[in-house]
Amino acid sequence: MDFEKYTDRAKGFIQSAQMLAMREGHPQFLPEHLLKVLLDDSEGLAAGLIQRAGGNAKQALALVGDALARQAKVSGAASQPGASRDLVRLFDTVQKIASKAGDSYVTVERLLLAIATEKDMDAGKLLAKAGVTPQALNNAINDLRKGRTADNATAENAYEALKKYTRDLTEAARTGKLDPVIGRDEEIRRAIQVLSRRTKNNPVLIGEPGVGKTAIAEGLALRIINGDVPESLTDKRLLSLDMGALIAGAKYRGEFEERLKSVLSEVTAAEGGVILFIDEMHTLVGAGKADGAMDA
């Protein structure tokens, strides 16, 4: 089995599943171990896809937990469990699925889809019991990816980029998490004016630190929620780009740029439904350089 063309996260889950089998004293490394670690993921990619596909992620996790609890255990010196015949077949299936979809790398969601596709395997039967069908899961994956293919080892970082790397100011305003903005009416009106133009509609707020540039964006979010904006801005989402989250963990040259491109492509896909606020925009200059400074 060649794991060179698996994404970093996919390889990480396979290693975690193998460690789970070893820790539990199971003589074989099964697809159920892989399903368990996918569903236990703190970022919830697999669980989220199951929910989108109309399944029940909590039920699936409970079922796979029960199935693993019934597995035979071996005592004595810990040895590396061997891959079961089903697991070898699963890896063959996932390669075919990824290749058919035009992916250069096998991603986490393709592993989940391969499990659902192999309906005669115990792990596949567990997903079916939890209400997951391969067709619905594939549709959920396509909806998540929005036409993107996996062409690098960090492909999953591009999924739901707006959710990962931005803060929704309109949602914060709706839930009462933003304070009222006093004394910035003229600036907010001017920003609205610029945003309402057909062209050259990107306002830039310039001023000394601490004078309230971010407050203008928050004031605009409050106005959108209160309906105190022109029709062209009604029901828009105002998202603030989180530079810290965007840069965090981007170790290699080009990784930061890929994340930024994912954010921009999702903004474009929203077809005017999203206004992106870039706080401290000057930090983008130099962002992503491998030596620690940033370079976008």
PyMOL commands that set and color helices and strands:
alter all, ss='L'
color gray80, all
select helices_A, chain A and resi 8-23+31-40+45-52+57-69+85-100+108-117+122-129+134-145+155-158+161-165+169-174+185-195+213-226+231-233+243-247+255-269+281-284
alter helices_A, ss='H'
color red, helices_A
select strands_A, chain A and resi 28-29+82-83+166-168+237-241+274-277
alter strands_A, ss='S'
color yellow, strands_A
deselect
rebuild
show_as cartoon
